[in-house]
């Protein structure tokens, strides 16, 4: 299996190169990414607990799924691909906002991403990939907001940033 590459970008989200994913995280280089938020008809957000085997943020709760676009892949196509790979379903997604964030981790890696927020709807049960996801649940945004304040250590850094700064953009 070929090593996974990320798309290096400038602050305008213009591609400036490709780099192996781990190297980009070691060097804290800005790269393109996406975060998917899937809601049900009760306006609850599907969140996932990252698998314990993940190389960073293992066991933490986060948005429905997230990853990196491949070269030549649209944000929507990438979101649908990763939703299927992690959660075992796909749905229509809408590309909403994007922003840049930087979050260092205890293992020496740093996420420095130009993150695109994708939002969709789904009713039903996911079919989890256990290599990616340990658990999942539906949660109201109000309950999530309260729990994030009470237990910030159980959530991923990017999820807390998105939720704190871009709450109105993800709320349906």
N, C-alpha and C positions, 0 to 999 in steps of 0.2 A: 504494500500500500504506500503510495507516495505521501511525503510529508505535506501536511496542510499548510497552505500559504494564506496570508492575509494581504489585503490591499492597503498599501501605505498611501495616505492622502495628506494634502495640505489643509489649512483651516477653511478652505472653500469647498472641501470634499472633492477635490480634483486628484485623480490618481497620479502618484509620483513614483510608484514602484510596487514590487511584490517582495514579501519576506516570509520565511518560515514562521509559523505562529508563535512558537516558544521564544524564538530570537527577538521578535517584535515586542513580546511581553518582558523579556529580560532587559531590553534597551529602552523600554517605555516610549516607543515610537507611535505616533498618531496613526491609527488605522480605522478602516470602515467596519461598522458593526450594526446590528439591529437588535431590538428588543420587542417581542411580541406580547400583546395583552389581549386575552380572549375573555369575553364576557358571555354570560347566559342571559335568558330573558328576564331574570330577576335583578339584572345589573350587578351580579356578583362576578368577581374576577377569579379566573382559574390561576392558582399559583402552584408552583412545584417546589419540592425539596430536592436540591441537587444531590446526586449520588455521592456516597461517601468516598468513592474512588476518583472523583474529579481532582484535577491537578491544582485548582485553587477554589476556594469557597465551598469545600465539600460539606454536605449536610445542611447548608443554609437554605432558607426559603427565598424564593425570587419570583419574578413574573413568569408567565406561561412558558416561554422559552426565549433563548437568545443565542446568537452566534455571529459568524462573520460571513459576508457575501464572498462568493468566488468570483474570480476575474470574469467579466462579461455577464454576470448574473444580476438581474434587477433586485431591488430591495424586496419586492413582493414575492418573486420566485424564490429568493433565498429564505424568506420567512416561511413560505409554504413547505419548502424542502425540509427545513429544520423542525418545523412543527410535526411533520410526519415522522422524521427520524427520532425525535425525543418523545413525543406524546402520542404517536400512532394515529393521528387524524389530520385532516387539512380543512381549511375553511377560507372563504374570501377574506382578504385583508385590505386595510386602507392605510396608506402611508400618511402619517399625520405631521409630526414635527421632528426636528433633529437638533442635536446639541453635542458639544464636546465636554468630556469629563476625564479626569485622571484619578485613579484610585490605586495606591500601592498596597501590596499584600505582605503578610508575614513571611512568605516563602521567597521573597526577593523579586517576585514578578510584579509588574504594574500594568493595569488596564489603562490605556490612553486611547480613547475611542471617539470617533465621530459617529454617534449612535442615532439610528433612525428608529422612531417609534411606530410600530405597526399595530393596528387594532382590528379585531374581528369578533364574530359571534359564533357560539357553538352550543348545542344542547346535546348532552350525552356523556358517555364515559370515555376517557382516553384509554389507550392501550400502551402503557408505559414501556419504554426501553430501559431496563434495569441498569444498563451501563451508564445511563445519563441521569435518570430520575429515580429517587427513592420513594417519594410519595407525592400526592397532590390533593388539593381541596378547593372548593368554591368558598369565597369570602367576600363579604360586603366591603366596600371601600371605607365606610365609616369604622367598621370593626378593625380593619387592617390599619387604619391611621392610628387608632388607639393602641393596638398591639405593638406597632413599630416604635411608638414613644416609650412603651413599657419594657419592651424586649428588643432593643435595636441590634443586639449581638446575634440574633438568630436569622437576620436578613442580610442579603448581599449588599455590598456597597453601592453598586449601580442602581439597584432597586430602590434603595433609600434616597438616592439623589434624584432619580426620576420621580418618585412619589412625592418628595418634598418640593421640588421646583416645577414640576410639570403636571401636577395633579389635575388641573383643569383641562389639559390636553388629552389625558387618557380617560377621564370620566365621560361616560356615554350619555 
